[in-house]
Amino acid sequence: MVDLVNAERGKVGCSPVKVNSTLTKAAQDHSEDMAATGTMSHTGSDGSSPPTASPAPATAGAPTARTSPTATPPRRR
C-alpha cells in the first residue's frame, strides 16, 4: 500500500511517505482492542485516544478529512 501511495505522490511531485513502526503497532493494538470488545471507536477500552496512544509527530496531520478545507468528506456505506 505504501508503495502505491508513494507512486501516486511521486507523480505530483510530493515526497514519499514511510511506515512508522510505532504508529503501526498502536493501530494494530487498537484494532485488536476494538475486535475484542466489539466496538468501533477512536477511544480505546482503557480510555486512550490517538493523541495519547501514539507519538506526537505521527499525529500532526490527523484528522485531515475533518480539518482540511479541500478534503472530500468521508463516504458512508
SULBELLIN-V217137 format. One record per residue. N is the residue number from 1. RES is the residue in three letters. SS is DSSP state (a for helix, b for strand, c for the rest). PHI is phi in degrees with one decimal (none if undefined). PSI is psi in whole degrees, 0 to 359 (* if undefined). Layout:
BEGIN
n->{N	N}
res->{RES	RES}
ss->{SS	SS}
phi->{PHI	PHI}
psi->{PSI	PSI}
END
This chain:
BEGIN
n->{1	2	3	4	5	6	7	8	9	10	11	12	13	14	15	16	17	18	19	20	21	22	23	24	25	26	27	28	29	30	31	32	33	34	35	36	37	38	39	40	41	42	43	44	45	46	47	48	49	50	51	52	53	54	55	56	57	58	59	60	61	62	63	64	65	66	67	68	69	70	71	72	73	74	75	76	77}
res->{MET	VAL	ASP	LEU	VAL	ASN	ALA	GLU	ARG	GLY	LYS	VAL	GLY	CYS	SER	PRO	VAL	LYS	VAL	ASN	SER	THR	LEU	THR	LYS	ALA	ALA	GLN	ASP	HIS	SER	GLU	ASP	MET	ALA	ALA	THR	GLY	THR	MET	SER	HIS	THR	GLY	SER	ASP	GLY	SER	SER	PRO	PRO	THR	ALA	SER	PRO	ALA	PRO	ALA	THR	ALA	GLY	ALA	PRO	THR	ALA	ARG	THR	SER	PRO	THR	ALA	THR	PRO	PRO	ARG	ARG	ARG}
ss->{c	a	a	a	a	a	a	a	a	a	a	c	c	c	c	c	c	c	c	c	a	a	a	a	a	a	a	a	a	a	a	a	a	a	a	a	a	c	c	c	c	c	c	c	c	c	c	c	c	a	a	a	a	c	c	a	a	a	a	c	c	c	c	a	a	a	a	c	c	c	c	c	c	c	c	c	c}
phi->{none	-61.8	-61.8	-66.4	-61.1	-65.5	-61.9	-69.1	-61.3	-61.3	-62.9	-111.1	80.8	-89.7	-72.1	-70.9	-98.8	-132.7	-70.9	-105.5	-63.2	-67.5	-67.8	-61.0	-65.4	-60.9	-66.2	-63.4	-59.9	-66.7	-61.2	-65.5	-63.5	-64.5	-64.5	-68.4	-100.1	66.9	-122.0	-131.0	-157.5	-78.0	-99.9	-75.7	-63.7	-94.0	90.0	-71.4	-137.7	-48.5	-64.6	-96.8	-94.2	-131.4	-66.6	-53.2	-60.4	-73.3	-104.8	-58.1	-99.7	-92.6	-86.9	-60.5	-60.9	-82.2	-107.4	-84.9	-69.5	-107.1	-71.0	-77.4	-58.4	-60.4	-86.7	-98.0	-90.7}
psi->{315	321	319	317	314	326	316	320	319	326	333	15	15	149	155	154	160	156	135	108	329	315	322	317	318	319	317	314	318	320	316	322	316	320	319	328	356	33	163	108	156	344	130	166	341	7	358	155	167	315	333	340	347	160	144	314	330	339	8	327	0	151	112	315	330	333	344	128	344	0	143	131	144	146	144	142	*}
END
